[in-house]
Amino acid sequence: MTEIQHILVVDDEENMRHMLSLMLTRQGYHVKQAANGAEGLNCLKENVFDFILCDIRMPEMDGKAFMVRALEENISAPVIMMSAYGSVDTAVECMKLGAYDFISKPFKKDEIIMVLKKAEERERLKDENSQLREVVTGQFSYSGILSRNNRMQELFGQIRKVTDLKTTILVLGESGTGKELVAKALHQNGRRSKKSFVAVNCGAIPENLLESELFGHVKGAYTNACSDKAGLFEQADGGTLFLDEIGEMPLSLQVKLLRVLQEGEIRRVGGASAKKVDVRVVSATSRDLSADVTAGRFREDLYFRLNVFCLQLPPLRERVEDIPLLAEHFLKRYCSQNDNIDLRFEPDAIRSLMAYRWPGNVRELENAVERASILSENGRVTSGCLPPAIRLHDNNESPSVVDEDLSIKKAESSIERELISKALLKTGGNRTQAAKILEISHRSLLYKIKEYGIE
């Protein structure tokens, strides 16, 4: 959307047109006037407008006929209808025809400005959602990983450099940041993609069974070993073995894993001979392995063998600009699964999502969006559809609530003001960059800075 918003006012009363023109011009809008529906249609042929304010009762062509004709001409600008003869039936009829909103005359200055601001924000979100859908398969997507964050873009470049190498990779990051997605990207984009990708969580298998799972066993190796069994290394031969939560691997198995990495061969439990395997090992952990080495919980030689090349995933709270992108992606997925393709986020929901700290990272965000899609009504995902812990948080903690002040609007304004202040602080006062971080237009940011009195 352009910085200066263009509005068409269609009304047969000259005084009303003049009053609206003066009021909106003072608010920074560019206003053009039309005395009836036919004149309004001529204006639409010659100009592009962001919004249309239209009276219902007019000579020659009334507001309803004008709106129908405008929609037939594929005019996408939101139409706000006005009438001194307003009723619930009239409002419903206008909304059914395609009007964005309905205002009864006489109206207060703040009322018309509020409706326009809401329409502006809705159009901004529509534009952003459209852009997000386009980038899902574009420059912000790599092998199923979505991000516009600079650190993540650098990570994509690092992945590209090592996809075809046999080098062992260590992926570090908090729980829920997408470490397995990185491992799959390494596999799918390299020469091993036609072979198997095998994943195992080292912390989810009992110690007495993990060795057999990894290296296999021969018949009779232990009780219930009724036949020979190939381990995960053999299943991944020619492909990739992903060892998730490698920090949970028992010390007794760490030395055996080190030998496999060094020698390139495995020996089944109870077996007498070794077998060569060609496996690319990618491991991951949310633990501080260097601290575990110092504490004697992890072998130093294995740590260095696994950490030939390290990929560090930032937590979601450090890539806030990705939250709308990921949320839209997840919402689109659940809409498709539930045969509902019309869901959209409302501004308050996006603000709540961006204000939350996300201790569970991307996995928690996905779960929150799935829940919100279930609770949505009339195609709208509002803040109220989100889990309570998310919709009440700001960047650090829940906003304080006292008995005397239970206003949700005030709480949301407080969160918005805090986000703007932090964005300005992060960018050193650069409002253009702050607007990009906040995912709003430069003009909207200036308006909010003035509204909240932010220095």
N, C-alpha and C positions, 0 to 999 in steps of 0.2 A: 504494500500500500504506500501511496505517496505521502510525503510529510504534510503537505497542505491538503485537507479534505475538501472535496467539491460537493456542494449540496444543491439540489434543485428544489425550490419551493413552488408548489402548484396550489394556488388558492385564488378564488374570484374576488376576495376582499382585498383591496389595495392596502388598507391600513394594516391588515394582518401580514401581508407580504412584506411591507416596509418594516414593521416591528420585528419580524423574524430575521429579516436581512440584517438589520442593525445589531440585534442581539448575537447572532451567529458570527457575524464579521468580527465583533469584539472578542469572540472566543477563538479566533484564528481560522475560521472556515472561509472558503470562497463560495459565495452564494449567487445563484442565478434564479430569476423569477419567471413564472408563467401564470397567466390569468385564468387558464382553463386547461382541461385535459388535452384538447387538440394542440394547443400551443406547447404544452408540456411534451407531447410526442415529437414535435418538431425540434425542440431543444435536445431531446435524446438522440436524434439523428445527427446532430452537429457537435455534440459534446459528450464527454464521458464523466459520469458522476459517481461519487462514492456512496451517496445516500439520497433518498427522495422523501420529502415531506409533502403529503398530498391531502387536500381537503376532500371530503366525500361528496357533499352537495355543491355542485357547480353547474352553470348553464353549458349548453352545447355538448359537452362530454363530461359526465360526472367522474368521481374518483375511482369507483369500482371499474367502470369501463376503461378508464385510463390504465389502471393497474393490469387488467387482463391483456390489453393491447401491448403494454410494455413487456409483460412476461412472454407473450407470443413472439416479440422481437428479440428474445433472449437477453433482456436487460438483467444483469445480475445484481445491481445495486439494491440493498435492502429498502423496502418501501414502508414508511411509517405513516399511517392514515390518521387524519384529524377530523373531528366533527363536533359541532355544538349540539348535535342531536344524538349523542352517544347512548348506546344501550348495550347490554351484554350480547344480545342477538346480533347487533351490528358488528361488534368487535369479533365475535366468533366467525361470522360470515367473511369478514375481511381476512382473518387469519387463514381460513380455509382456502381463500382465493390466492393466498401467497404473501400476504402482508407480513412484515417482520413484527410490527407492534401497532397498537391503537392508542391514541391519546384523545381524551375528551376536552373540548374547549369549555370554558377558559382554562388554561393551564399556566402553571408557574414556570418561571425561567429555569429553575433548577430541575424541574421535571423533564423538560425537553432536552436539556443538556445531559441529564443522566441516561435517558433512553439512547441518545446518540453515542455516548461513551460505551454503553453496553453493546451497541451494534458494532462500534469500532473494534472492541475487543473480540467479539464473535467473529468478525471478518478476518481479524489478524490470526486468530486460531485456525480458521478454515484454511487460510493461506499457508500457515505453518504446517498443518496436517497434510496438505497437498504436497508441500515440499518434502516432508518427512517420508511420505510414501514413495516419492521419486528417488530419494537417496538410499532407501532400503537396499536397492540393488545397484547403487552407484558408488560414488567415491567414499561414502561413510560406511560401507559394508565390505567386510573381508571374510569370506568363507563362513557366513552366518554370524559373525561378530559385528555388532553395530556400534559405531562411535565416531563423533566428530572432535573428540578430545585430542589435543596435540600429542600427549604422551601415548595414547592408544594408537594414533597414526604412526608414531615412531615404532611402536611395537609391531604393527603390521609390516613395516619395512624390515625389521629384524627377522620376523618369521619368514619372509620371502627369501632372505639370504641363506637360511639354513634348512629349507625344506628338503633339498636333495642330498644333504649330508647325513652321514651315519652318526654324527656327533651326538652324544647324550645331552639332553636338554633338561634343565631344572626350571619348572614354572612355579613362581612364588606369588602368593596373594591370599587375602583373607577369604574365609568361607563365603561362597556365593558369588565370587567375582568372575567366574567363567574359565577356570583353569582347564577343565576337560575340553571346552570349546577350542582353546588354544592348541591343545594336543591333537584334536581332530583336524584343525586347520593345517598343522604341520604335516599330518599324514595325507590328507586329501589333496594337497597342492604339490606333493612331491612324487618322485618316481615309484614310491611304494604304495600309491593309492589303490592299485588294483589288487593288492594283497590285504590281509586281515588287519583291522584295528581292534586290539584286545585291551580291555580296561579292567583293572582290579583295584579295589580299595583295600590297602594293606591293613587298615585298622578295623575292618569289618569281618575278617576271617580269623578264627581262633589260631593261636600260635602253633598248636600241634597239627593243624591242617594246612597252614599257609605254605609250608615247604612242598607238600604234595601238589597243591594247586599251582604253584609256580613251575616246578620242575617235573611233575608227574611221578608215577610210581609203577613198579612191576607187580605182577600177581604174587600175593603172599608176602608183600613187604611188611604188612601189619594186619591186624584183625580187620576183617571186612574188605580187604584188598583182593577182591575176587577175580580181577582181571587187570591186564596192563592198562594204564591210563596216561595219555599225553598231557603234559602240563601246559600252562599258558604260554611259556616261551616257545614250545613247539607249535602251538596253535597260531602264534604270531610270526612264525618263520617267514621271512621275506617281507614282513610288514612292520607294524609298530606295536609295542607293548607300553601301555600307559599305567604307571604305578602311582596311583593316587594315594595321598596321605603317607608318603614314604617315611615320614618321621615317626610313624607308629610301628615300623617294622622292628621286630625283636632283634637284639644284638646277635643272637645265635644264628640268625638268618642273614644278617648283614654281610658277614664274611663270605658266605656262599654266593650271595648276589655279586659281591665284588669279584669273585673268581670267574663267574659267568661273563661279566663285563670285560674282564681282562683277557680271558682265553677264548671267548666266543663259542663255548660249548657247555652243555648241561649234562647232568647225570641224574637219572630218575632215582627216586627213593627206593633203596633195595637193589638197584641195578649195578651191574659190574662194569659196564662200559659207558664211555661218554659219547655224546652226539653233538655234532656241529650245528649251530643255529645262526641264522642271519637276521638279527632283530635290532631294530632301532628303538632304544629305550628313552621314553619321556617320563619323567617323574614330577610330582607336584606335592606341595605341602603348604599349609597355612602356619606352620610352626617356624620358629627361628632356629634353623638347623645349626648355624654357627654357635649359638648359645648351647644347643644340645651337645655339640662336639666338646665344648669347654667343660660342660657338666658331666661328660662321659656317657651320655645317653645315645650318642650316635658316633660311629667310627669316622675318624678324620680322613682316612684313606678313601673310604667309600664316598664321603661328602665331596672330596675333590674330584673323584671319578664321575660322579653324577653332575657336578656343577661345572662342566666344561663350558657350557653356554647357558646363561641365566636369562629368563624372561620374567620381568616383574610386572604384575597386574596391579594398577592403582585401585583403591576402593571407590565405590560409587560416589561417596561424599566428596571426592576430589575430582570428579568429572560430572559436575552438576549439569553442564550443558547437554549431557547425554540422556538425562532423565526424560524430557519430552519425547525424544527420538525413540527410546526403548519402550516407554509407556504406550506410545502410538502403535509401535510394532506388536506389542503383546495384545493390545486391544483389538487390532485388526485380526490377529490370529484367533482370539476367542470369539469374535464376531463371526468369522468364517466357520468355526466349529459349531456354533449355535444357530447358524442360518440367519444371523442378524447383522446386516452390513451397514447399518445406519447409526451406530453408536458414535458419540463424540464427547470429548472432554470439555467441561465447562471451565472457565478461568479459575474459579475457586479451587477446583480439583488440581489443576496444574500447579497453582501456588502452593498448595499443601504438599504435593509430591516433591516439589523443588526445595521446600523448607525442611523436610525431614532428613535425618542423618543416615538412615539406611544401614544399621548394623549388620543386617543380613544381605546387604548388597543387591546385586541384580536378581538373585533368586527371590529375595523378599519383595522386590518391586513387581516381579512377575506374578507372585501370589496375590499381591494387593490389587493388581489390575484385574486378575481373574475374578476376585471377589466383587470388585466394583462393577464389572460387566454383568454379574448376576443380579446385583441390587439396583442397577440403573432403571430409570423410568422415562418413558417418552423419548427414548433415544439419547438421553442426557446422562453423562457420568459426572455427578457433582461431588464436592468434598464430603458430603454426607454418606456417599457410597463407600468411602474408604474406611479402613480399620480405625477405631478411635485414637490409637497411639500415633497414627500418621497425621490425621487431620488436626490434632491438637499441638503438634510440635512445631517449633521453629528450628533454626540451625543448631541450637545448643540444648534447649530444654523446653518443656511445655510452658506456654505463656501463663503467668500467674492469673488466677481468677479469684476475685473476691466476691463476697455475697452481694455487695452493692452494685456490681457491674458484671452482668452475665451476657453482655452483647457479643454475639458471634461476629457481627460486622466490625466491631472495634478490634476484636482479636485478630481478624484477617488483615485489617489495616495495619496493625502493629507488626505482623509478620512481613507484610509487603514493604513497609518502611525499613525494617531491619535488613531485608534482602537488598534493597536499593543502596542503603548505606554501606553495606559490606562490599557490594559490587564496585561502588565508587572508590572505596578504600583500596580494593584489590587492584584497580586500574589506575591508581594515582590521580583520581579525579577526571579521567578521560571518559566523557559521557557517551561517546560513540562506542567505545569498547565495552563500557558498562551495559549499554543497551543490548549489545550482542550476547553478553553473558546472561542477561536477564530474559532474553528471548522476547523483547518488545521493541517497538519502533523507537527511533531517536525522539520523535515528537512526543510519544506517550511517556517516555522517561522524563522529558522536560516538564510535562504537565504534572506528573506525579511528584517530581522534586519540588515544584511550586506548591502543590497541594499539601504536601507533608512538611513544608518549610525546612527541607534538608539543605544544609550549607555545603 
